[in-house]
């Protein structure tokens, strides 16, 4: 059974490899990525699809936020 629900990315519970990208994003950046996903997936996404996007498409997320790639994004967040 598939259950769809309306949820903001800011409140999404990421798991496994998706956590490291999600943990470094600001609320504004989540809004930008949420808009991107709404354009790319107008019919919505399943939870696993959202998580996999953050886990395996970190470069896409980083580039949408103005970074070269995922490593560049993560490096910019180190103190």
PyMOL Python script that loads the backbone (N, CA, C, O; Angstrom):
from pymol import cmd

cmd.read_pdbstr("""\
ATOM      1  N   UNK A   1       0.839  -1.165   0.000  1.00  0.00           N
ATOM      2  CA  UNK A   1       0.000   0.000   0.000  1.00  0.00           C
ATOM      3  C   UNK A   1       0.890   1.235   0.000  1.00  0.00           C
ATOM      4  O   UNK A   1       1.872   1.291   0.741  1.00  0.00           O
ATOM      5  N   UNK A   2       0.563   2.211  -0.812  1.00  0.00           N
ATOM      6  CA  UNK A   2       1.283   3.469  -0.866  1.00  0.00           C
ATOM      7  C   UNK A   2       0.404   4.562  -0.280  1.00  0.00           C
ATOM      8  O   UNK A   2      -0.757   4.717  -0.658  1.00  0.00           O
ATOM      9  N   UNK A   3       0.977   5.315   0.646  1.00  0.00           N
ATOM     10  CA  UNK A   3       0.255   6.417   1.263  1.00  0.00           C
ATOM     11  C   UNK A   3       1.020   7.697   0.971  1.00  0.00           C
ATOM     12  O   UNK A   3       2.191   7.828   1.330  1.00  0.00           O
ATOM     13  N   UNK A   4       0.356   8.634   0.321  1.00  0.00           N
ATOM     14  CA  UNK A   4       0.953   9.930   0.041  1.00  0.00           C
ATOM     15  C   UNK A   4       0.460  10.926   1.077  1.00  0.00           C
ATOM     16  O   UNK A   4      -0.685  10.855   1.524  1.00  0.00           O
ATOM     17  N   UNK A   5       1.334  11.858   1.457  1.00  0.00           N
ATOM     18  CA  UNK A   5       0.916  12.905   2.376  1.00  0.00           C
ATOM     19  C   UNK A   5       1.657  14.188   2.030  1.00  0.00           C
ATOM     20  O   UNK A   5       2.771  14.153   1.508  1.00  0.00           O
ATOM     21  N   UNK A   6       1.043  15.296   2.319  1.00  0.00           N
ATOM     22  CA  UNK A   6       1.643  16.606   2.104  1.00  0.00           C
ATOM     23  C   UNK A   6       2.578  16.872   3.265  1.00  0.00           C
ATOM     24  O   UNK A   6       2.169  16.821   4.426  1.00  0.00           O
ATOM     25  N   UNK A   7       3.863  17.162   2.946  1.00  0.00           N
ATOM     26  CA  UNK A   7       4.829  17.408   4.013  1.00  0.00           C
ATOM     27  C   UNK A   7       5.931  18.307   3.484  1.00  0.00           C
ATOM     28  O   UNK A   7       6.344  18.177   2.331  1.00  0.00           O
ATOM     29  N   UNK A   8       6.400  19.201   4.304  1.00  0.00           N
ATOM     30  CA  UNK A   8       7.511  20.068   3.960  1.00  0.00           C
ATOM     31  C   UNK A   8       8.820  19.302   4.108  1.00  0.00           C
ATOM     32  O   UNK A   8       8.957  18.459   4.994  1.00  0.00           O
ATOM     33  N   UNK A   9       9.776  19.597   3.239  1.00  0.00           N
ATOM     34  CA  UNK A   9      11.078  18.942   3.356  1.00  0.00           C
ATOM     35  C   UNK A   9      11.741  19.240   4.693  1.00  0.00           C
ATOM     36  O   UNK A   9      12.489  18.416   5.219  1.00  0.00           O
ATOM     37  N   UNK A  10      11.464  20.423   5.242  1.00  0.00           N
ATOM     38  CA  UNK A  10      12.060  20.802   6.531  1.00  0.00           C
ATOM     39  C   UNK A  10      11.651  19.842   7.645  1.00  0.00           C
ATOM     40  O   UNK A  10      12.376  19.681   8.626  1.00  0.00           O
ATOM     41  N   UNK A  11      10.492  19.208   7.493  1.00  0.00           N
ATOM     42  CA  UNK A  11       9.980  18.305   8.521  1.00  0.00           C
ATOM     43  C   UNK A  11      10.149  16.834   8.168  1.00  0.00           C
ATOM     44  O   UNK A  11       9.731  15.953   8.920  1.00  0.00           O
ATOM     45  N   UNK A  12      10.760  16.577   7.024  1.00  0.00           N
ATOM     46  CA  UNK A  12      10.916  15.195   6.558  1.00  0.00           C
ATOM     47  C   UNK A  12      11.969  14.474   7.397  1.00  0.00           C
ATOM     48  O   UNK A  12      12.991  15.062   7.750  1.00  0.00           O
ATOM     49  N   UNK A  13      11.727  13.213   7.713  1.00  0.00           N
ATOM     50  CA  UNK A  13      12.685  12.407   8.481  1.00  0.00           C
ATOM     51  C   UNK A  13      13.570  11.622   7.517  1.00  0.00           C
ATOM     52  O   UNK A  13      13.203  10.539   7.062  1.00  0.00           O
ATOM     53  N   UNK A  14      14.736  12.180   7.214  1.00  0.00           N
ATOM     54  CA  UNK A  14      15.674  11.518   6.315  1.00  0.00           C
ATOM     55  C   UNK A  14      16.348  10.364   7.039  1.00  0.00           C
ATOM     56  O   UNK A  14      16.433  10.355   8.267  1.00  0.00           O
ATOM     57  N   UNK A  15      16.824   9.396   6.277  1.00  0.00           N
ATOM     58  CA  UNK A  15      17.523   8.267   6.867  1.00  0.00           C
ATOM     59  C   UNK A  15      18.740   7.910   6.025  1.00  0.00           C
ATOM     60  O   UNK A  15      18.895   8.375   4.896  1.00  0.00           O
ATOM     61  N   UNK A  16      19.597   7.077   6.596  1.00  0.00           N
ATOM     62  CA  UNK A  16      20.819   6.574   5.955  1.00  0.00           C
ATOM     63  C   UNK A  16      21.651   7.708   5.376  1.00  0.00           C
ATOM     64  O   UNK A  16      21.850   8.731   6.031  1.00  0.00           O
ATOM     65  N   UNK A  17      22.140   7.532   4.150  1.00  0.00           N
ATOM     66  CA  UNK A  17      23.056   8.483   3.530  1.00  0.00           C
ATOM     67  C   UNK A  17      22.460   9.838   3.226  1.00  0.00           C
ATOM     68  O   UNK A  17      23.203  10.788   2.978  1.00  0.00           O
ATOM     69  N   UNK A  18      21.148   9.961   3.236  1.00  0.00           N
ATOM     70  CA  UNK A  18      20.514  11.248   2.935  1.00  0.00           C
ATOM     71  C   UNK A  18      20.666  12.237   4.090  1.00  0.00           C
ATOM     72  O   UNK A  18      20.555  13.447   3.893  1.00  0.00           O
ATOM     73  N   UNK A  19      20.916  11.728   5.280  1.00  0.00           N
ATOM     74  CA  UNK A  19      20.994  12.598   6.458  1.00  0.00           C
ATOM     75  C   UNK A  19      22.097  13.638   6.369  1.00  0.00           C
ATOM     76  O   UNK A  19      21.912  14.773   6.808  1.00  0.00           O
ATOM     77  N   UNK A  20      23.257  13.263   5.802  1.00  0.00           N
ATOM     78  CA  UNK A  20      24.391  14.185   5.819  1.00  0.00           C
ATOM     79  C   UNK A  20      24.156  15.420   4.953  1.00  0.00           C
ATOM     80  O   UNK A  20      24.621  16.504   5.306  1.00  0.00           O
ATOM     81  N   UNK A  21      23.461  15.292   3.847  1.00  0.00           N
ATOM     82  CA  UNK A  21      23.148  16.460   3.020  1.00  0.00           C
ATOM     83  C   UNK A  21      22.037  17.272   3.678  1.00  0.00           C
ATOM     84  O   UNK A  21      22.146  18.492   3.794  1.00  0.00           O
ATOM     85  N   UNK A  22      20.983  16.610   4.102  1.00  0.00           N
ATOM     86  CA  UNK A  22      19.849  17.302   4.700  1.00  0.00           C
ATOM     87  C   UNK A  22      20.256  18.071   5.960  1.00  0.00           C
ATOM     88  O   UNK A  22      19.743  19.161   6.216  1.00  0.00           O
ATOM     89  N   UNK A  23      21.158  17.517   6.730  1.00  0.00           N
ATOM     90  CA  UNK A  23      21.555  18.141   7.997  1.00  0.00           C
ATOM     91  C   UNK A  23      22.267  19.472   7.809  1.00  0.00           C
ATOM     92  O   UNK A  23      22.295  20.291   8.727  1.00  0.00           O
ATOM     93  N   UNK A  24      22.840  19.698   6.642  1.00  0.00           N
ATOM     94  CA  UNK A  24      23.606  20.937   6.458  1.00  0.00           C
ATOM     95  C   UNK A  24      22.813  22.040   5.779  1.00  0.00           C
ATOM     96  O   UNK A  24      23.342  23.136   5.594  1.00  0.00           O
ATOM     97  N   UNK A  25      21.559  21.793   5.399  1.00  0.00           N
ATOM     98  CA  UNK A  25      20.775  22.795   4.692  1.00  0.00           C
ATOM     99  C   UNK A  25      20.039  23.728   5.644  1.00  0.00           C
ATOM    100  O   UNK A  25      19.589  23.329   6.718  1.00  0.00           O
ATOM    101  N   UNK A  26      19.932  24.969   5.222  1.00  0.00           N
ATOM    102  CA  UNK A  26      19.155  25.954   5.977  1.00  0.00           C
ATOM    103  C   UNK A  26      17.687  25.843   5.569  1.00  0.00           C
ATOM    104  O   UNK A  26      17.351  25.149   4.609  1.00  0.00           O
ATOM    105  N   UNK A  27      16.825  26.530   6.304  1.00  0.00           N
ATOM    106  CA  UNK A  27      15.399  26.520   5.956  1.00  0.00           C
ATOM    107  C   UNK A  27      15.173  27.097   4.562  1.00  0.00           C
ATOM    108  O   UNK A  27      14.376  26.569   3.787  1.00  0.00           O
ATOM    109  N   UNK A  28      15.876  28.180   4.247  1.00  0.00           N
ATOM    110  CA  UNK A  28      15.748  28.795   2.928  1.00  0.00           C
ATOM    111  C   UNK A  28      16.191  27.823   1.833  1.00  0.00           C
ATOM    112  O   UNK A  28      15.560  27.744   0.779  1.00  0.00           O
ATOM    113  N   UNK A  29      17.263  27.092   2.080  1.00  0.00           N
ATOM    114  CA  UNK A  29      17.755  26.127   1.090  1.00  0.00           C
ATOM    115  C   UNK A  29      16.764  24.977   0.913  1.00  0.00           C
ATOM    116  O   UNK A  29      16.562  24.498  -0.203  1.00  0.00           O
ATOM    117  N   UNK A  30      16.147  24.533   2.005  1.00  0.00           N
ATOM    118  CA  UNK A  30      15.103  23.524   1.879  1.00  0.00           C
ATOM    119  C   UNK A  30      13.969  24.036   0.996  1.00  0.00           C
ATOM    120  O   UNK A  30      13.429  23.289   0.180  1.00  0.00           O
ATOM    121  N   UNK A  31      13.610  25.303   1.156  1.00  0.00           N
ATOM    122  CA  UNK A  31      12.553  25.889   0.321  1.00  0.00           C
ATOM    123  C   UNK A  31      12.934  25.857  -1.155  1.00  0.00           C
ATOM    124  O   UNK A  31      12.099  25.558  -2.008  1.00  0.00           O
ATOM    125  N   UNK A  32      14.186  26.163  -1.453  1.00  0.00           N
ATOM    126  CA  UNK A  32      14.660  26.144  -2.844  1.00  0.00           C
ATOM    127  C   UNK A  32      14.583  24.739  -3.415  1.00  0.00           C
ATOM    128  O   UNK A  32      14.121  24.550  -4.541  1.00  0.00           O
ATOM    129  N   UNK A  33      15.029  23.756  -2.652  1.00  0.00           N
ATOM    130  CA  UNK A  33      15.017  22.372  -3.132  1.00  0.00           C
ATOM    131  C   UNK A  33      13.586  21.856  -3.243  1.00  0.00           C
ATOM    132  O   UNK A  33      13.264  21.093  -4.154  1.00  0.00           O
ATOM    133  N   UNK A  34      12.738  22.271  -2.321  1.00  0.00           N
ATOM    134  CA  UNK A  34      11.333  21.867  -2.382  1.00  0.00           C
ATOM    135  C   UNK A  34      10.682  22.389  -3.671  1.00  0.00           C
ATOM    136  O   UNK A  34       9.928  21.667  -4.323  1.00  0.00           O
ATOM    137  N   UNK A  35      10.971  23.629  -4.031  1.00  0.00           N
ATOM    138  CA  UNK A  35      10.456  24.186  -5.287  1.00  0.00           C
ATOM    139  C   UNK A  35      10.980  23.410  -6.488  1.00  0.00           C
ATOM    140  O   UNK A  35      10.235  23.140  -7.430  1.00  0.00           O
ATOM    141  N   UNK A  36      12.260  23.051  -6.455  1.00  0.00           N
ATOM    142  CA  UNK A  36      12.864  22.261  -7.536  1.00  0.00           C
ATOM    143  C   UNK A  36      12.159  20.921  -7.679  1.00  0.00           C
ATOM    144  O   UNK A  36      11.815  20.515  -8.789  1.00  0.00           O
ATOM    145  N   UNK A  37      11.943  20.237  -6.569  1.00  0.00           N
ATOM    146  CA  UNK A  37      11.297  18.927  -6.611  1.00  0.00           C
ATOM    147  C   UNK A  37       9.854  19.027  -7.089  1.00  0.00           C
ATOM    148  O   UNK A  37       9.368  18.142  -7.793  1.00  0.00           O
ATOM    149  N   UNK A  38       9.167  20.105  -6.708  1.00  0.00           N
ATOM    150  CA  UNK A  38       7.796  20.288  -7.171  1.00  0.00           C
ATOM    151  C   UNK A  38       7.751  20.483  -8.684  1.00  0.00           C
ATOM    152  O   UNK A  38       6.798  20.057  -9.337  1.00  0.00           O
ATOM    153  N   UNK A  39       8.785  21.129  -9.247  1.00  0.00           N
ATOM    154  CA  UNK A  39       8.872  21.289 -10.706  1.00  0.00           C
ATOM    155  C   UNK A  39       9.213  19.967 -11.381  1.00  0.00           C
ATOM    156  O   UNK A  39       8.626  19.617 -12.404  1.00  0.00           O
ATOM    157  N   UNK A  40      10.168  19.231 -10.803  1.00  0.00           N
ATOM    158  CA  UNK A  40      10.616  17.972 -11.402  1.00  0.00           C
ATOM    159  C   UNK A  40       9.594  16.851 -11.250  1.00  0.00           C
ATOM    160  O   UNK A  40       9.490  15.978 -12.112  1.00  0.00           O
ATOM    161  N   UNK A  41       8.845  16.878 -10.155  1.00  0.00           N
ATOM    162  CA  UNK A  41       7.888  15.809  -9.837  1.00  0.00           C
ATOM    163  C   UNK A  41       6.527  16.434  -9.508  1.00  0.00           C
ATOM    164  O   UNK A  41       6.121  16.442  -8.345  1.00  0.00           O
ATOM    165  N   UNK A  42       5.826  16.952 -10.503  1.00  0.00           N
ATOM    166  CA  UNK A  42       4.551  17.638 -10.239  1.00  0.00           C
ATOM    167  C   UNK A  42       3.479  16.736  -9.617  1.00  0.00           C
ATOM    168  O   UNK A  42       2.539  17.238  -9.000  1.00  0.00           O
ATOM    169  N   UNK A  43       3.606  15.417  -9.771  1.00  0.00           N
ATOM    170  CA  UNK A  43       2.647  14.481  -9.184  1.00  0.00           C
ATOM    171  C   UNK A  43       3.069  14.019  -7.798  1.00  0.00           C
ATOM    172  O   UNK A  43       2.414  13.168  -7.196  1.00  0.00           O
ATOM    173  N   UNK A  44       4.158  14.578  -7.293  1.00  0.00           N
ATOM    174  CA  UNK A  44       4.645  14.216  -5.973  1.00  0.00           C
ATOM    175  C   UNK A  44       5.660  13.087  -6.008  1.00  0.00           C
ATOM    176  O   UNK A  44       5.967  12.542  -7.069  1.00  0.00           O
ATOM    177  N   UNK A  45       6.167  12.748  -4.856  1.00  0.00           N
ATOM    178  CA  UNK A  45       7.176  11.699  -4.714  1.00  0.00           C
ATOM    179  C   UNK A  45       6.829  10.845  -3.506  1.00  0.00           C
ATOM    180  O   UNK A  45       6.212  11.316  -2.551  1.00  0.00           O
ATOM    181  N   UNK A  46       7.228   9.601  -3.561  1.00  0.00           N
ATOM    182  CA  UNK A  46       7.118   8.729  -2.395  1.00  0.00           C
ATOM    183  C   UNK A  46       8.260   9.064  -1.446  1.00  0.00           C
ATOM    184  O   UNK A  46       9.266   9.637  -1.863  1.00  0.00           O
ATOM    185  N   UNK A  47       8.112   8.714  -0.183  1.00  0.00           N
ATOM    186  CA  UNK A  47       9.135   9.024   0.814  1.00  0.00           C
ATOM    187  C   UNK A  47      10.499   8.469   0.415  1.00  0.00           C
ATOM    188  O   UNK A  47      11.514   9.145   0.580  1.00  0.00           O
ATOM    189  N   UNK A  48      10.530   7.258  -0.103  1.00  0.00           N
ATOM    190  CA  UNK A  48      11.798   6.646  -0.510  1.00  0.00           C
ATOM    191  C   UNK A  48      12.433   7.425  -1.650  1.00  0.00           C
ATOM    192  O   UNK A  48      13.657   7.554  -1.700  1.00  0.00           O
ATOM    193  N   UNK A  49      11.630   7.943  -2.560  1.00  0.00           N
ATOM    194  CA  UNK A  49      12.155   8.745  -3.659  1.00  0.00           C
ATOM    195  C   UNK A  49      12.786  10.037  -3.149  1.00  0.00           C
ATOM    196  O   UNK A  49      13.847  10.445  -3.622  1.00  0.00           O
ATOM    197  N   UNK A  50      12.133  10.677  -2.189  1.00  0.00           N
ATOM    198  CA  UNK A  50      12.679  11.901  -1.605  1.00  0.00           C
ATOM    199  C   UNK A  50      14.008  11.593  -0.925  1.00  0.00           C
ATOM    200  O   UNK A  50      15.002  12.283  -1.149  1.00  0.00           O
ATOM    201  N   UNK A  51      14.020  10.575  -0.111  1.00  0.00           N
ATOM    202  CA  UNK A  51      15.244  10.209   0.605  1.00  0.00           C
ATOM    203  C   UNK A  51      16.356   9.852  -0.371  1.00  0.00           C
ATOM    204  O   UNK A  51      17.494  10.288  -0.198  1.00  0.00           O
ATOM    205  N   UNK A  52      16.041   9.067  -1.389  1.00  0.00           N
ATOM    206  CA  UNK A  52      17.049   8.674  -2.378  1.00  0.00           C
ATOM    207  C   UNK A  52      17.579   9.869  -3.151  1.00  0.00           C
ATOM    208  O   UNK A  52      18.759   9.902  -3.500  1.00  0.00           O
ATOM    209  N   UNK A  53      16.731  10.849  -3.426  1.00  0.00           N
ATOM    210  CA  UNK A  53      17.183  12.059  -4.101  1.00  0.00           C
ATOM    211  C   UNK A  53      18.265  12.740  -3.264  1.00  0.00           C
ATOM    212  O   UNK A  53      19.305  13.127  -3.797  1.00  0.00           O
ATOM    213  N   UNK A  54      18.031  12.888  -1.964  1.00  0.00           N
ATOM    214  CA  UNK A  54      19.023  13.517  -1.091  1.00  0.00           C
ATOM    215  C   UNK A  54      20.261  12.640  -0.919  1.00  0.00           C
ATOM    216  O   UNK A  54      21.365  13.155  -0.740  1.00  0.00           O
ATOM    217  N   UNK A  55      20.086  11.328  -0.972  1.00  0.00           N
ATOM    218  CA  UNK A  55      21.202  10.407  -0.770  1.00  0.00           C
ATOM    219  C   UNK A  55      22.084  10.330  -2.007  1.00  0.00           C
ATOM    220  O   UNK A  55      23.309  10.374  -1.897  1.00  0.00           O
ATOM    221  N   UNK A  56      21.474  10.216  -3.186  1.00  0.00           N
ATOM    222  CA  UNK A  56      22.233   9.925  -4.398  1.00  0.00           C
ATOM    223  C   UNK A  56      22.370  11.104  -5.356  1.00  0.00           C
ATOM    224  O   UNK A  56      23.157  11.028  -6.300  1.00  0.00           O
ATOM    225  N   UNK A  57      21.635  12.181  -5.146  1.00  0.00           N
ATOM    226  CA  UNK A  57      21.692  13.333  -6.046  1.00  0.00           C
ATOM    227  C   UNK A  57      22.170  14.590  -5.323  1.00  0.00           C
ATOM    228  O   UNK A  57      21.665  15.687  -5.557  1.00  0.00           O
ATOM    229  N   UNK A  58      23.137  14.412  -4.455  1.00  0.00           N
ATOM    230  CA  UNK A  58      23.686  15.538  -3.705  1.00  0.00           C
ATOM    231  C   UNK A  58      24.280  16.611  -4.609  1.00  0.00           C
ATOM    232  O   UNK A  58      24.215  17.799  -4.292  1.00  0.00           O
ATOM    233  N   UNK A  59      24.862  16.194  -5.741  1.00  0.00           N
ATOM    234  CA  UNK A  59      25.420  17.175  -6.671  1.00  0.00           C
ATOM    235  C   UNK A  59      24.313  18.056  -7.249  1.00  0.00           C
ATOM    236  O   UNK A  59      24.501  19.263  -7.398  1.00  0.00           O
ATOM    237  N   UNK A  60      23.175  17.472  -7.572  1.00  0.00           N
ATOM    238  CA  UNK A  60      22.040  18.236  -8.105  1.00  0.00           C
ATOM    239  C   UNK A  60      21.557  19.245  -7.078  1.00  0.00           C
ATOM    240  O   UNK A  60      21.276  20.397  -7.412  1.00  0.00           O
ATOM    241  N   UNK A  61      21.462  18.810  -5.833  1.00  0.00           N
ATOM    242  CA  UNK A  61      21.042  19.705  -4.745  1.00  0.00           C
ATOM    243  C   UNK A  61      22.042  20.845  -4.602  1.00  0.00           C
ATOM    244  O   UNK A  61      21.657  22.013  -4.539  1.00  0.00           O
ATOM    245  N   UNK A  62      23.313  20.504  -4.552  1.00  0.00           N
ATOM    246  CA  UNK A  62      24.355  21.516  -4.386  1.00  0.00           C
ATOM    247  C   UNK A  62      24.342  22.522  -5.534  1.00  0.00           C
ATOM    248  O   UNK A  62      24.442  23.726  -5.298  1.00  0.00           O
ATOM    249  N   UNK A  63      24.223  22.055  -6.748  1.00  0.00           N
ATOM    250  CA  UNK A  63      24.218  22.946  -7.907  1.00  0.00           C
ATOM    251  C   UNK A  63      22.998  23.862  -7.905  1.00  0.00           C
ATOM    252  O   UNK A  63      23.096  25.022  -8.304  1.00  0.00           O
ATOM    253  N   UNK A  64      21.861  23.358  -7.463  1.00  0.00           N
ATOM    254  CA  UNK A  64      20.653  24.190  -7.373  1.00  0.00           C
ATOM    255  C   UNK A  64      20.834  25.310  -6.351  1.00  0.00           C
ATOM    256  O   UNK A  64      20.160  26.338  -6.411  1.00  0.00           O
ATOM    257  N   UNK A  65      21.748  25.094  -5.421  1.00  0.00           N
ATOM    258  CA  UNK A  65      22.015  26.090  -4.376  1.00  0.00           C
ATOM    259  C   UNK A  65      23.234  26.960  -4.692  1.00  0.00           C
ATOM    260  O   UNK A  65      23.632  27.798  -3.884  1.00  0.00           O
ATOM    261  N   UNK A  66      23.822  26.751  -5.878  1.00  0.00           N
ATOM    262  CA  UNK A  66      24.939  27.580  -6.304  1.00  0.00           C
ATOM    263  C   UNK A  66      26.318  27.034  -6.006  1.00  0.00           C
ATOM    264  O   UNK A  66      27.305  27.759  -6.132  1.00  0.00           O
ATOM    265  N   UNK A  67      26.411  25.782  -5.617  1.00  0.00           N
ATOM    266  CA  UNK A  67      27.703  25.161  -5.341  1.00  0.00           C
ATOM    267  C   UNK A  67      28.110  24.292  -6.527  1.00  0.00           C
ATOM    268  O   UNK A  67      27.276  23.903  -7.344  1.00  0.00           O
ATOM    269  N   UNK A  68      29.400  23.995  -6.607  1.00  0.00           N
ATOM    270  CA  UNK A  68      29.912  23.187  -7.714  1.00  0.00           C
ATOM    271  C   UNK A  68      29.395  21.749  -7.647  1.00  0.00           C
ATOM    272  O   UNK A  68      28.954  21.186  -8.649  1.00  0.00           O
ATOM    273  N   UNK A  69      29.456  21.174  -6.462  1.00  0.00           N
ATOM    274  CA  UNK A  69      29.002  19.801  -6.268  1.00  0.00           C
ATOM    275  C   UNK A  69      28.753  19.562  -4.778  1.00  0.00           C
ATOM    276  O   UNK A  69      28.910  20.467  -3.958  1.00  0.00           O
ATOM    277  N   UNK A  70      28.365  18.334  -4.442  1.00  0.00           N
ATOM    278  CA  UNK A  70      28.052  18.000  -3.047  1.00  0.00           C
ATOM    279  C   UNK A  70      29.236  18.240  -2.125  1.00  0.00           C
ATOM    280  O   UNK A  70      29.067  18.753  -1.019  1.00  0.00           O
ATOM    281  N   UNK A  71      30.429  17.874  -2.568  1.00  0.00           N
ATOM    282  CA  UNK A  71      31.627  18.077  -1.728  1.00  0.00           C
ATOM    283  C   UNK A  71      31.834  19.554  -1.434  1.00  0.00           C
ATOM    284  O   UNK A  71      32.181  19.924  -0.312  1.00  0.00           O
ATOM    285  N   UNK A  72      31.622  20.402  -2.438  1.00  0.00           N
ATOM    286  CA  UNK A  72      31.758  21.846  -2.261  1.00  0.00           C
ATOM    287  C   UNK A  72      30.743  22.353  -1.233  1.00  0.00           C
ATOM    288  O   UNK A  72      31.085  23.158  -0.367  1.00  0.00           O
ATOM    289  N   UNK A  73      29.502  21.885  -1.329  1.00  0.00           N
ATOM    290  CA  UNK A  73      28.465  22.266  -0.362  1.00  0.00           C
ATOM    291  C   UNK A  73      28.854  21.841   1.047  1.00  0.00           C
ATOM    292  O   UNK A  73      28.808  22.646   1.977  1.00  0.00           O
ATOM    293  N   UNK A  74      29.235  20.586   1.204  1.00  0.00           N
ATOM    294  CA  UNK A  74      29.578  20.071   2.536  1.00  0.00           C
ATOM    295  C   UNK A  74      30.802  20.762   3.102  1.00  0.00           C
ATOM    296  O   UNK A  74      30.861  21.045   4.299  1.00  0.00           O
ATOM    297  N   UNK A  75      31.782  21.037   2.246  1.00  0.00           N
ATOM    298  CA  UNK A  75      33.000  21.719   2.696  1.00  0.00           C
ATOM    299  C   UNK A  75      32.673  23.129   3.186  1.00  0.00           C
ATOM    300  O   UNK A  75      33.283  23.609   4.141  1.00  0.00           O
ATOM    301  N   UNK A  76      31.724  23.789   2.544  1.00  0.00           N
ATOM    302  CA  UNK A  76      31.368  25.160   2.942  1.00  0.00           C
ATOM    303  C   UNK A  76      30.713  25.197   4.321  1.00  0.00           C
ATOM    304  O   UNK A  76      30.651  26.258   4.943  1.00  0.00           O
ATOM    305  N   UNK A  77      30.229  24.070   4.800  1.00  0.00           N
ATOM    306  CA  UNK A  77      29.525  24.014   6.089  1.00  0.00           C
ATOM    307  C   UNK A  77      30.427  23.617   7.249  1.00  0.00           C
ATOM    308  O   UNK A  77      30.001  23.630   8.404  1.00  0.00           O
ATOM    309  N   UNK A  78      31.672  23.263   6.942  1.00  0.00           N
ATOM    310  CA  UNK A  78      32.595  22.898   8.023  1.00  0.00           C
ATOM    311  C   UNK A  78      33.061  24.150   8.732  1.00  0.00           C
ATOM    312  O   UNK A  78      33.223  25.205   8.118  1.00  0.00           O
ATOM    313  N   UNK A  79      33.273  24.026  10.018  1.00  0.00           N
ATOM    314  CA  UNK A  79      33.724  25.177  10.806  1.00  0.00           C
ATOM    315  C   UNK A  79      35.211  25.193  10.919  1.00  0.00           C
ATOM    316  O   UNK A  79      35.773  26.090  11.548  1.00  0.00           O
TER     317      UNK A  79
END
""", "prot")
cmd.dss("prot")
cmd.show_as("cartoon", "prot")
cmd.util.cbc("prot")
cmd.orient("prot")
